[in-house]
Amino acid sequence: MRFSFEDVQSFARWSGDHNPLHVSEQFARRTHFGQPIVHGVLTVLDALRATRGDTGTGATLTDQQVASLQCGD
């Protein structure tokens, strides 16, 4: 799963979530992340897209966040 900064910007416009941790490189540089991170909801939506809703394969989604995904990761 990989998202560019432009992907994150597009999702922010679509969702209305303009949290500077996601959309401001300058703000994010001053946090412990060091750069913008991807919206968690965007990663979940991509995971759902990848499975095409097929949960019969043993795939499960939880509400646990293991790590933040940075743009370009």
KAKA-V497569 format. One record per backbone hydrogen bond with DSSP energy under -0.5 kcal/mol. CO is the residue of the C=O (numbers start at 0). NH is the residue of the N-H. If there is no record, write none. Layout:
{{CO,NH} {CO,NH}}
//
This chain:
{{2,71} {3,7} {4,8} {5,9} {6,10} {7,11} {8,12} {9,13} {10,14} {11,15} {15,17} {18,21} {18,22} {19,23} {20,36} {22,24} {23,27} {24,28} {25,29} {26,29} {27,30} {27,33} {30,33} {35,70} {38,42} {39,43} {40,44} {41,45} {42,46} {43,47} {44,48} {45,49} {46,50} {47,51} {47,52} {50,53} {52,54} {53,56} {54,57} {63,65} {67,69} {68,37} {69,72}}
//
